[in-house]
Amino acid sequence: MGFTKPPEGTVITEDEAIAQGADDFDIALGFMEGYITPSRPHLTPLEKAHGNIVARRMDTYYDVTIYEDGYEDYYPIGD
């Protein structure tokens, strides 16, 4: 049968949606539309490797993200 969207105004957790047969697309759509909330933290690959984000700053040509272990990720901005 598959997953069906809950009634208007009802919010369910990610684990509840999976138990009801939701696939990755249903869960992503639920996150975007606000009727599914995450059950567990979703970490990026850099957060898994270097810990949580502790600060952010803007350098001249980069957005810089600083992690718990001191690693700095530089993301180029502009042209």
N, C-alpha and C positions, 0 to 999 in steps of 0.2 A: 504494500500500500504506500509506504513512504511517509515522509515528514510533512505535516501540515502546519501552517503558520498559526500561532496561538491567537485567541480572541483579542480584539482591539483593547489596548491598555494593560494586557498581561505581559509580564516579563519573566522569562525562564533562564536558567543557567545553561552554559554550554554543555555540561554533563547531562542535564535533562534532555536537551535537544538530541544529543547523540543516542541516548537511550530510546528516544522516540523514532530513531532511524534517519536523522539528519546527516547529510554528507557535507564535505568541506564547503561546497558552494552554498548550501542552505545556511550553514553557520556564518560564513562571511557576509551573506545578505542580511542575516539577523543582526550581526554586529552593526552594520551600516544603517539599518532601519531602526535599531534600538530595542528590539524585542528579545534579543539574546544578549546576556552579559557573560564575560569570560569567567570560567571557573578557576583557572589557574593562571599564573603569570606567563606571558609569552615573551621570551627573551630573544634578542637578536643574536646572530652568531658572535658578534664582537662582545656583547654582554656575557655570553656563555664563556668566552675565553678570558676576558679581562675584568669581569665584575660589573657592578652597577655604575651608571653615569654619575659622576660627582660634580661636574661643572661643564659649562659651555662658554666659548668665547668666539669673537670674530676677529680674525687677523685681516691683513690688507686684502688678500685674494682668497681666503679660506674661512669656512666655518669649522671650528675645532671642537671636538667632543673629547672630554678627559674622563678616563675610567679610574676605578679604585686602585688599580695597580700602577697608575701613572702613565699608562699608554695614552697617546694623543692621536686621534683619528682626524685627518685633514680632509675636508670636502671642498673642492674648488667651487667658487661662485663667480658669476659674471661670464664674460665671453671667453 
